[in-house]
Every structure is written in structure tokens, then in C-alpha cells.
Amino acid sequence: MSVLENHLETQEVRENFVVDTKEKAVWALRKLAKIRQEMAENQAIAEKEIERIKAWLEDVNGGLQRDAEYFESLLQAYHRMVLEENPRAKSIKLPYGTLKARKQEPDYIRDEEKLLIWTKANRPDAVRVKESVDWSSLKRTIVSTENGVAVDENGQVIEGITVVDCGIKFSVEVAE
């Protein structure tokens, strides 16, 4: 039987099969448990192979990374020397690449509490105040109507909320 014929036959069986008895439900759960077990085994194999490949890559690239860092430090020292002689030599073009030097922005280590106190006193325009709805508090007072409108306990329509009925959520827990 070809792969296509097998696929079509499987599709036909799936379209015609219905779980309508407890025995069929038990059978379907057994099948589902077996499928999930096989998926977990495949995942475990993949993770093991990924770890093996990562270890191999780390092994073969470890020495190369150290070599790359060594040559980068040599080139950086050379560029520093050239910059001392000629402060305008921000870029040095060479046949196999370009050495570049750029002034970086300073890092700011902030103590948020102290900074906020200072900013409130000296630069109140730089203080950000964010207003938001206390959803958990508001949600306790909401009553939803059948037509998807949210009202409060007094029957007043709450603007900005649309109620979406999500129906019933079904899930399947397979015993292990």
C-alpha cells in the first residue's frame, strides 16, 4: 500500500469514527496516551541529540573562540596605538576587514528610589505617572448580559468592555 493510499484510508476511518460509548472513549484515551508517550520519547531523543551536538560545537569552537579573542585583542592594541598617533583614525581599512573605533554612550547606574525623590523635587515634568484600571476590583462588580453588554451592579452600562462567551472548555487528562 502506498503512503498516499494509507493516508487516505486513515482519513476515511477518522472521518467515520465517533466516540459514542464508554468503551470507545476508553479506547480513544488509550490511543491518545500511546501517542503522547511516543511524542515524549521523541522529544527526549531530540533533546539528548541537541545536547550532544551543543557539546560537540562547544568542544570544536572553544579553541577557535580563544584564538579569535587573542587576535581581536592584538588588533585592538594596534588600533589604540594608531589612535594615539592620529586621533582622527577612527577607521582603518585593511584588505581583510576594517578596524573601527567609536565613542560609546556612558552607562548610568541608577538607584530608582533616590532618583525618583530627586526628580519629583527638581524635575517633576520628568516623572511618569501611569493610570490604569484595577481590573480585579472592577471585575467583581461586572454583570454580563446575554447580548454581550457589561453592566455594573446598578445596571449602568460599562463602556469599554465587550463580554465574549467562551463556552465550555474541555480537556483530556491521560493517566500515566
N, C-alpha and C positions, 0 to 999 in steps of 0.2 A: 504494500500500500504506500502510495507517495505521501509526502509531507502535506501536500495540499488536500488530498483526499482525507487524510487523518484529521486535519484541521476542520474541514467541512463537516465530517462526521461528528466530531466533538461539539461543534457549534450546534448541529442539529439536536444532539442529545441534550445540550444545555438549554436550548430554547423550549424543548418539550418537557423537561423535568420540573416538577413543582413539589415543594415541601408542604405536604398537607396532612401528614400523620406524625406522631411522636417518633415512630421508628425511622422515618425518613429524616427527621430533624436530628436524631442521634447519628445516623449515617453521615449526614452533611457535616455535623460537628467533628466526627472522626476524620473525615476528609480534610476539613479546614485545619484541624490540629496537625495532621501529617504535612500539609502544605506549609504551615507556619514553621514547623520543625525543620523542614528541608530548607526554607528560606534562612533560618537562623544558622544552620550548618554552613550554608553558602556564605553568609556574612562572616562567620568565624574563619572560614578558609581565606576569604578575601583579606580580612584584617591581618591574619598571620602572614600572608604573602606581602601585603603592603609594608608591614614591619620589617620583614626580611629585606625587601628592596630598599627601604629607607636606611637600614643598617649598612647595606652594601654601598649605597650612594654616599653615606657619611664616611665610610672607610676609604673609598676611592677619591673623594673630593677633599677629605681632610687635609692631606698633604698639599694638594693643589691650592687650597684656600690659604694655607700658611705661606706658600710661595707667592701668591697674588698679593697678600698683605705686605710681605717683605719688599716686593718691587714697587708697590704703591708708596711705601714709606721712603724708599730711595728717591723716587720721582718727586715726592712732596718736599724732601730736603733740598733737592736740586732747584725746584721752583722757588722755595724760600730764599735760596742763595741768589737767584736771578732777580727776585723782587727787591732784595736789599740793594743790589747794584742799580736796578732800574724799577722804581715803584710803579711805572706805567705798564709793566709786563704782566698784565692780568691773565693773558692767554699766551701760551707758547705752542705754536703749531709744529708738529713733527710728522714724519712720514707715516707713522703707525697710530697716530692719535693726537689729541690736543690736551695740554695741561691747562686747567682753569683754576683761577683763584677769585673768590667772590667774598665780599664783606657780608657777614651774616647779621641778622637782627639779633639783639640781645634777648636772652631768656629772662622772664620775670617770675621770680618765685614769690607767690602771694600767700599772705595769711588772710583768708577771706573775712574773718571776723574783724580784725583790726582795720583792714582796708574798707570794709563797709561802714564802720564807725567814722573813719576819716572822711570818706566820700559823702556820707549824709551831712556831716558838719561843713564840709568845704566845697563840695560839688554835687548838690542834690539833683542837678539835671542829669548826672551820670548814674543815678540809682534806678534800677529797673524794678518795677512793681508789676507782677503778673496776677491778674484776676482770673479766676476760673470757678466753675460751678462745683460745689461739693456734691458730687453725683450720688454718693451713698446716702447722704441725708435726704436729698431730693427724691431719690428713687423710692424711699419708704412711703412717700406721700402720694405717689402716682397711682392712678386708677386708669386702666386701659379700657376703651370701649370696643365694641365688636367691629366698628368700622375703622380701626387703627388710629383713633384720636386719643391723646393722653390728656387726662384732666386731673386736677388736684382734688383733695378731699371735699372741697366746697363746690365741685362741679365746674370750676373755671378751666377753660382750655389752656393747656400749657404750650406756648409757641416754641418751636424749635425741636419738637420731638415727634417722630412718627413711630408708631408701635407696629412691629413686624412680628406676626405669629410664626414662630419657628416650628410648630408642630411637635411631634414626639420624636425623641432621639432614641434610636435603637442601637445597641452594641452587642457584640458577641464576645464572651469570655470563654476561652478554651482552657479546660482543665489540663494541668501538666502532669 
